[in-house]
Amino acid sequence: MKYKQSLYNVWVPNYPQIGSSLVYNTLQRNLLCVPSIIEDAILKCNLSGISEKDLNILLSNNILIEEDIDEGKIFKNWLSRYSIDTQTLGLTLITTYTCNCRCVYCYEDGVRKDTQTEKTVLVMSEDKIKKLSIWTDNLVKLWQPRTLDFCFHGGEPSLFPNFVDRIAKLMSEIADKNNLNRDFSIVTNCTLMTDNFIKILKNNKINRIMTTLDGPENIHNKRRPFYSGKGTFTQTFKSIKRLVKEGFRVFLGVNIDKGNINYIPELIDLLSTSGFANLPNFSILLATVKEGPHASNPYYFKKNVFSNSGQMNAFLKLYRYALNKKIRIADPIGGGLCSFRRMSSYIIDVEGNLYKCITMAGNKEAFVGNISEPINLIMRRSAQFIYMESWQRKKKCRVCTYLPLCFGGCPQQVLLKKGTYNNILCAKSYFDRYLPEAIKIKYDSNILFPKNFNSSVDTICS
């Protein structure tokens, strides 16, 4: 049998030490540490000196494949399989468009102003709640998933604790009736974490919390104040500490741009000295601020949004800094299929409207229907997004090592910058520079936190 290296391999020579190399497969998301002599043999297509044991490891990690395999077909099969996979039904409920904060980069502020939803509808009506229950139950019966992944989003969900409690119980009933695993979460600014609301979270097993700090107190308060203008840092930080202490799994989002990048190390220092180092249920997730389709403050984005180079440098610097402070981090490589490209993922707003992207809620370009409509109609519309594959028309995309990470670019950003989904935003130059360093960080993260919820590192290094 003859073998060749995968199209989707990215090599990092002489790391973690001279004489060994890292190789990451972007399709299978496998990270492997190999002796440099094996790297050299693979790159020179001289595999005769590789032992059968090591050869099997390389094959099982997709680093090597059979010579006659067409990886383009493998990728299409992978994409098709995961796009229509229904083992997990992923629903994100925009609990309300109302919020008690006034973040400078809010992507929903424009939605509120465009639709006036905030003035007319706070949360779902009784009629819509019943339809949500029926619609979800019908989807479960149709697709027979194993897991119901339900996320409370906003606006700010904690403004309406009784509503969150009711919907969570409703979804739990559906899960229990159909013998489904439950994976419930909430995206919140953590300013209203009262004893009662935390009790609601616990009772309904809403165990994953996504919240945000944008820097130390003076910086965060300028970027994410209450509507009154008062700062939110004290309440948010106090709530995060309590949630972590009480066993919730907390993902701290840090939204970065030119306005706060220089202050994030100070935030990480504060987290480290405040007891967050080495905690198994706390991690940092970096995100860059980007303009959305409903931006109500376009000047802010023109002034502060990073270039690709700026984003790359920020991510690498800050993820490395967090690791040095023993703070767990999200996977620095990321990638995978977002809700836009998954048939079984939907965003539901207070009117029961369905969208394929949380940042495009309220935008007709991402609208696929309403929970009052027949499911087959919704699925037909959804398919137009699922199989939107502009990359297939570009040869440079079809043969690109990074295709399984970018798929031709974020659909929201492609629409915003190109005016149509039927185009691409090539990120090859970005990945050429970013990915080798990100692979190093991913490796070091997995060595530092071997029981992390990131994937592990296989090895054939001595």
N, C-alpha and C positions, 0 to 999 in steps of 0.2 A: 504493500500500500504506500502510495506517495502522498506527501503532505505539503502544505504551504501555510504561510502565516496569514492570519485574518486581516482583511482590509481595515478592520476597526481597531487595530492595535495602536496604542500610543506608548512609546518607550521613554523611560527616564533613566539614562545611563549613570552609573557610579553613584547610586543612591539606594539604600541609606548609607552605603560605604563604598570605598573603592573596591572593585571586584564583584559587585553585585548590582543589579538593575531592577527597576520596577517596570511592569508592563500592565497597562489597563485596557480592557476591551470595552469600548463604548456601547456595544450592542448588548452584551450579557452583563455588563457592570461588574465584571470580575477584575480584581486587583491581585497581581502575583509578583512575588519577589523571586528573582532567578539569578544564578551566577552569570557574570558577564560573558563567560565562555559559551553559555547556552544562548544568550542574546546574539552573540557573534555568529554562532552556527545557524540560528534561525534567519538572521538577516542575509547570510551568505547562501542560504538554502542547502546547507550541508548538515543533514540531520543524523548521519550515520553514527556519530559518537554519542548521541543522547540515549541514555538507558531506557528500557521499556517502562520502568516505573515513572521516570520523569516525563516520558513521552505521553503517558496516560494522563498525567496531571495537566500538561499543556493542552491536550485534546479536550479534557473535561472542562477546562476554563475557557475554551474557544480561542485560545492563543494560536493554536494550530488547527487547521481543518483539512479535510481530504482535498486533494488537488483538483478533482473534477467538480467540486461544489461551487455553485453560483450563489455568492453571498447576497447579491441583489434580491434573489428569490427568498433567501432566508430572512432578510430584513422585511420584505413585504409580508411574509407569513407572520413574522413577529408582530408587525404593526397591525395587521388585520386581526390577529388573535387577541391582542390586548385592547384594541379599539372597541371590539364588540364583546369583550369579556363581561359576563354578568355575575361573577361570583360575589362581587361587592356592589351593592346599590348605594351610590354616593349622592346624598341630597344636602344641599346647603340652603338654609332658610334665611332670607333677609327678614329677620324678625320684625324690624321696623327700619324706616329710613330716618327716623328721629335720632338725634345724638345730642349729648350734653357737652360735647367738645367742639372746638373749631380749629381743626388741624390745617396748617397752611397749605398742605398738598392734597387734601381730601378729594378722592376721585368720585365720591357720591354727592358732594355739595352741588355740583352742576345738575345731577339727576333730580335732586329736591327742587331746585329752582325751575328746571325745565318742565317737570310734571306736577309740581305743587303737591306732591304726595304727602309731604310732611304736614300740610295744612288740612288735608282731607281724610287721610287714613293713617292711623297710628300703628295698628296691628291688624291681622286678619280678622274679618268678620266671622260670625258664627257659621254662616253659609259656606264661606271659603274654608273654614277649618274642617267641616264635614267633607267637602270635596277633596281636600288634601288627604284626609284619611282614606277615602275611597280610592283615590288615584294611586296612593302609595301601596295600598293593599292589592290593587289590580296589577301594579308593576311587579310586586313580589310574586304573585301567582303566575304571571307571565314568564318571568325570568328565573324564578326559583334561586335567588342568590343565597349565599351562605352567611353573608354579613350585611347588616344595615349600618352604614356609615352616615351619621346625621350631624350636621354642624349648624349651630346657631350663629348667625352673622348679623351685621347691622349696616348703618346706624349703630346704636348701642343696645344690645339685647337686655342688659341688666336693668334698663329703665322699666322693664315690664316683667318682673319676676314671676308673677302668677301665670302670665302667658307662657313663659319658658317652661314652667312646671307642667302646665297642661299639655303642651305639645310634646314634651319629653315623655310624659306618661302615655300619651297617645301612640307615639312611635314605639315605646317599649311594649305596649300591648300587641302591636302588629308584629314586632320581632318575636315575642314569646309565643304568639299564636302560630307562627310559622317556623318556630324552632331556629331562629337566626341568632348569630352572634351580634352583639351590640358594640358599636364604637362611636360614642357620642362626644362631641367637642363643642367649644365655644370660642369665638373671637371677640375679645372685650378690651376696653381701655383700662379695666380694673380700678375704676374710681368709685364704684358702687358695690364693693364686695362686703356687704353687710353679713351679719351672722345668719340672717334668714336666707339670703341668696346662696351663701356657701352651703347651707343645709339643703337647699333645693338641688344644687349641683351634686352633692354627695348622694342624696336619696335617689336621684335619677341616673347615677353613674356617669355623669358628664365629667370624665376624668382628664381629658386633654384641654389645656388652656393655652390659647395664643393671645399674647398681649404685646405691648410695645413700650420701649423707652428709647428716646432719640438722642440721648446724651446725658451728661450730668444735669443737675437740677436747673441751673439758669438757662441752659440751652434747650432742654426738653420743654420747659415751660413756655418758651417763645414759640416753639413749633407746634405744641399740642396743648393749648390752654383750654380751660372751660369757656363756654360761651360768654361768661361774664368777664373774661380776660384773666381770671385768677389761674395760677399754676396748678398742674395736676400731678407733678412729680411725687410729692410726699404721699398722697393717697395710693398712687400706682405702685410705688416701691414697697410700701408697707403691705399692700395686698399680695404682691408677688412673694414676699418673704413668708407670709402666712400660708399661702396656697402650697408652696413648696414644702413647708414644714408639715402640712397636713396630708401630704402624699400625692397631691395632684401632679400630673406631668406637665410642666410649664415650658412652653417654647417662647422665648423672648425675641420678638422681632425688633430689629434695629434698622430703621429706614434712613439711608445715608444719601447725602448729596454734598455739593460744595459748601453748603451752609453749616454743616455740623461734622464733617469728616475729621477735622483736627481735634475734636473733643471726645471722640469715641474711646480712645485709650483711657481717658480719665474715667469714663463710665465702667469700662472693664476692670480698672483698678478698684473701683468702688465695689463692684460685684465680688471680686476676689477677696477683699478684706471684710466683706459683709457675710461671709459664710457660704457663698455659692460655688466655690472651687470644689471639684471632685464630686459634686452631687449627681447621682444617677438619674434624677428626674427633672433636671434643668439643663437647657441648652440654648445657645444663641443662634439665631438665624438672621443673616444679613440680607437686606434687599435694597436696591437702589430706587430712588424716587423717579418715576417716569410720568410724563404727561398722558392722561387718558382722554377718551372721546368727549367727556363732559367737564373738562377742566374749567373751573370758574375763575382761576387766577393764572392765566397763561404767562404773564410776565414772570411769575415766580419760577416756572419751569424753564423758561428761556435763560434765566439768570443762573439757575442752580443745578440743572440736570447734568450728570457726568457724560463725557464722551466714553466710548468703549474702553479706551486706554485708562481713563480716570477710574472707571468702574473696576477694571482689572486690578489696578494698583491698590485700590481701596480694599477690595475683597481679600487679596493676598496678604496685605499688611495686617488687617484687623483679625482675620481668622488665625493667622500665625501668632499674633499678640495674645489672643484669647487662649490659645493652647498653652502658650508659655506661662499663663496665669492659672493653668489647670481648670479652665472653664470648658465644658463640653460644647461642641459646635455641631451644627447641621452639616450634612454632606456638602462639602464645598464644590462638588462637581454638579450636583443636582441633575436636572434633565428628567426624562421620562414623559409620560403622557399626562397632560393637564385635563381638566374637565371638558375643555373645548373639543378634545379629540377622543373622548370616551362616550360611547352610547349610553352607558348606565350612570352618567353623572349629570345632575341638573342643579341650577340655581333657581330658587322659587322666591318671588317677591310677595309683598303684602296683598297684592291683587290676584295672586295665583298665576302670574305670568312666569313663563319659563325661559331661561337663558342658558347659554353654554359657557359663560365666563363671568366671574364675580365682578370684575372691573368694568364689564360692559352691561351690567343690569340697567334697564331703562333705555337701552340702545336697540333700535329695530334691527340693526345689522347682526345682532346675536340672539334675536328673539326666535323661539321655536314653537311657541304655542301657549296654552293656558291649561291648568289642571281640570278645567271643565270640558275640555275637548277630548275626542276619542284618542286613545293611546296610539293607534296606528297612524293617525295624522301627525302626531308629535314625532314619532319615530321616523316618518318620511322626511320631515323637515330636518331632524337631527342628522340624518344620513348625509345631507348636503354639506354639513360641517365635518363630520367624521371622515368622509372620503375626499376632503379638500386637499389635494396633494400636488401643489404647484411645483414642488421639488422634482417631480417625475419629468417635467419638461426641460429641466436643466441638467445637462450631463455632468457639470461640475458638482451638482448635488448628489446625483446617483452614485458617484464614485468617491464621495467625500467620507473620510474617516469619522467626521463629527455628525453625520446625518442623524444617528440615533439620539443625539443630544438636542438638536435644534429643529429638525424637520422643516427647515427653510425659514425659521423665525417664528416668534410669538405672533399668533394671528391678530391680536389686538394692535400690536405695534406695526405689523405689516399693513393693516387697514388704515391706521392713522397716518403712516408715512408714505404709503403708495396709493392710497385711495381705493384699494380693492384687495380682497383676499387672494386673488389669483396672481400673486407675485411672491417674491422672497426677499428676505433681508439676510444677506450672506454674512456669517459670523466667523468665517474661516480664519481670518487674520487674528481675530480675538482669541479663538481657541488655540491657535498655534503658539501664542505667547502665554495664555492663561493656564491651559490644561496641564502642562508638565509640572508647574509649581503647585497647582491645586492637587495633583496626584500625590506629591510629596506631603502636603498637609493632610490629605485623607489617610495616607499610610501612617503618619505620625499620630493622628487622632486615634486610629484603631489600635496602635501599639500602646498609647497612653491609657486608653479606655477600652480594653479588650472585650468588655461586655456591653459596649455601646450599641445603640439601635441602628447604627450604620452597618454596612456589610463588613465582614471580616476580611482578613488578608491571608490568602493561601501562600505557601512558600515552598521552594525547593532549594533554597539557599542553605548552606551548611551552618 
